[in-house]
């Protein structure tokens, strides 16, 4: 790939910037393990799906909610579901446990964002940036909380624009916001092969896959213009 021909960068947020490529189900599961919450991973994954679908369906997350607020909502939905399914005893589902789980997730995101911020700042001096994310309507508050808002003048958020990945149309909105007519002059950076890399490539964008543990096992046939395993590797590419 001719990196010197690149005119703009489009970043995914959740799972890319805030967890260094690790799927958020894995980040939260690590918190469950650290708190010794007695549930199976299978039950946890079902609770995770339930919470995500509920948050997509109901306006539980408000535009002013920070990442900490959002994580508390998400953890409460998961733990409530686990209790309802008798997968977690009530005495292990206390408010204190819930808040500790949410706190661990926030701390994990803060570490990853803190590590990524200097590189994002450097890239923003060289390229126009856009953020293209499946999120809950509060990405602006999250970016302000983590001091990233200044670097992303263009934010395309699924809950706001009404288009969700893997629909390539959401990336087209990002390209349009950046004024990019030739998709091959833009690079999309994301952690999800199915939701970031494939739809972006279908438009002709260049792709950088931040590969870590995903929601499902990889087939080994995945392809991207570049594959990295740490966000900081972008420095060597760009």
HELIX and SHEET records of a PDB file:
HELIX    1   1 UNK A    3  UNK A    5  5                                   3    
HELIX    2   2 UNK A   24  UNK A   34  1                                  11    
HELIX    3   3 UNK A   41  UNK A   57  1                                  17    
HELIX    4   4 UNK A   67  UNK A   84  1                                  18    
HELIX    5   5 UNK A   90  UNK A   92  5                                   3    
HELIX    6   6 UNK A   95  UNK A  126  1                                  32    
HELIX    7   7 UNK A  139  UNK A  145  1                                   7    
HELIX    8   8 UNK A  149  UNK A  151  5                                   3    
HELIX    9   9 UNK A  158  UNK A  161  1                                   4    
HELIX   10  10 UNK A  169  UNK A  178  1                                  10    
HELIX   11  11 UNK A  183  UNK A  185  5                                   3    
HELIX   12  12 UNK A  193  UNK A  197  3                                   5    
HELIX   13  13 UNK A  198  UNK A  203  1                                   6    
HELIX   14  14 UNK A  231  UNK A  233  5                                   3    
HELIX   15  15 UNK A  234  UNK A  237  1                                   4    
SHEET    1   A 6 UNK A 154  UNK A 157  0                                        
SHEET    2   A 6 UNK A 128  UNK A 133  1                                        
SHEET    3   A 6 UNK A   8  UNK A  11  1                                        
SHEET    4   A 6 UNK A 186  UNK A 190  1                                        
SHEET    5   A 6 UNK A 206  UNK A 210  1                                        
SHEET    6   A 6 UNK A 226  UNK A 228  1                                        
END                                                                             
